[in-house]
């Protein structure tokens, strides 16, 4: 094991973590003591302050795994924020004590539902200065997914008309703000009256319940010559109505996992994608957060000991923004 540049006397041997011993319901998440993970020469150890909670975490808790099989005991959590507690001997870019945030999917040494996490330094970046620890812990996964959808998949530009379908969730609420920052006119679809009000507060030019039967007509009134682009976080009849409002040559993008995915249509440019992780991508996200003065809507905060309750909440749906675990 490579030596790390840290004061080992300050790092305990064990930590509290929300652990899944076997796949199951929310009650399968139990807080246990685990060894603090050791870092390699190219990793950093983060003392976690806040961790994001996503619906994909609940899916993994129930036994879904994108490839192969999960290894138990399992510590969930794809993203979070905190301070660097130790630095691998070959890491030069990051220093002990720095506030950082990270997104890493299927991290081999465990996720962010823990007091410490060991991650590759190449997937870590300094936290945006304007965000507190809770917001920084919530934003990495949803922020990268939203930014890469708006900028890379759709290439939204000033003056375009864009529908953000599913604008109340963690990804959609960020995508709406970033598309607005890029100069687009935004129609945001939401869930119910409270969702419509929430989307308007985020800056949408128009907001509408995504389950309205006349959604396509509403969209056509919003952009009589046809909508330029649709960013979708959910599928189904509402998304079909949004696609009906697109102009010929219009663009559609959605993160993989948005179900049911739309069927291909002639005359439209359609793209599914996965968010790319890494320090460079996070640094781009930081610049966007700072320049756009982005708000990270927090739907609920739970202490680590109530991780099971956080999963019960996210599985109920109708979450406006992101759910966060406060670790410290």
Secondary structure, DSSP 8 states (H G I E B T S, - for coil): ---EES-GGGS-SEEEEEEESSS-SGGGEEEEEEE-----TTEEEEEEEEEEE-HHHHHHHTT--SSS---SSEE--SEEEEEEEEEETT--S--TT-EEEEE-TT-TT--SSBSEEEEEGGGEEE--TTS-HHHHHHHHHHHHHHHIIIIIIS---TT-EEEEETTTBHHHHHHHHHHHHTT-EEEEEESHHHHHHHHHHTT-SEEEETT-TTHHHHHHHH-TT-EEEEEES--SHHHHHHHHTEEEEEEEEEETT-SS-----TT-EEEEE----SHHHHHHHHHHHHHHT----EEEEEEGGGHHHHHHHHHH----BEEEEE--
